[in-house]
Amino acid sequence: MVLVAPAEEWLFRGVVQGRLRQGVGPTPAIAGSSLLFVSIHLANYSGSLLPVFAGASLIVVVGCVFGALSEYTDNLAVPIMTHATYNVVLLILSYMSI
């Protein structure tokens, strides 16, 4: 929560999305940064193709939400806090399933 969310949001929303926005506009920038975002999370998934595809699809949607929050608010703190909260919820749900 303290390191991962700020680092990922700074890189994907701040740097990647920011640079893409200059060349292609906000919507393609959100899509492009979200696709790159999912690429670093693919190692979290293994097994058959359907669960990997479902997990990757979820991460693309989550990345688009973070990207839209960044565009709408023009403030990286909002997607950072949303990302951190999302990670905490996933951690709690994982812990509860043990």
N, C-alpha and C positions, 0 to 999 in steps of 0.2 A: 504494500500500500504506500509506503513511504518512498521507495525508490522506483519500482517498476512503472506504476501509473504515470508519474511525472516524466520519467525518461521516455517511455513509449509515446506519450502525447506530445512531448516536445519534438520528438523525431518525426512522427507520422502526421500530426496535425500542424505543428509549427513549421517544420522544415519542408517535408515532402508536399503536404497539401498546400502550403504557402507558395512554394515554387511552381507547382502545377497550376495553381489558380492564376498566376501571372500569365501563363501561356494559353490555357484552355478554358478558364472560367471556373466558377465554384463547383458546379455539379460534377463535371468530369474529374475535377481535383479530388472531391470527396470519394468518388468511385475508385480512382487510381490509388489513393493513399490507403483505402480500405482493402484493396486487393494486395497491396504490399504488406499491410498489417496482418492479413490472414496468412501470408507466406511464412512469417516467423513463428506463427502458432501451429502450423501443420505438424510439427514434431510432437505436439501434445497428444496426437491421435494415432491410433494403430488399430489393426484389425481389418475387418471387411470394409469394402468400399462404401456401403450405405452409411454406417456410423461416422466414418471419416468425412464424407460429403455433408452429412447433417451438421457435424461440428463445425466444419469450415464455413458452411452457409450461415450458421449462427454468428460466427466471428465476423463475417463480412457485414451482416446486418448491424451488429454492435459497433463495428468500425464506422459504418455510415451514420449511425446515431451520434457517435462521438464527433465525427466530422461535421455533421449538421449543427451540433451544439457549438462547435468552434466557430463556424461561419455565422450563425445567428447571433451569438453573443460577442464575437470578436475578442474573446478572452479565453486563454488556455486554462485558466483555473477551473472553469466550469466542466470541460471534458476530463480534466485531471481528477476532480472530485467524483464525477460520475463513474469514471473508470475504476478508481479506488474503491468506491462503494460496490460496484459490480464484482470486483475481485473478492471483497470481504464476504459478500453474499455467497459466491461460489465456494469459498473456503468453509463457511459455516455449513452449507448444504453437503459438502464432501465429508466434513467431520460428522455430521448427523447420520450419514449413510453407513458409517463404519460400525 
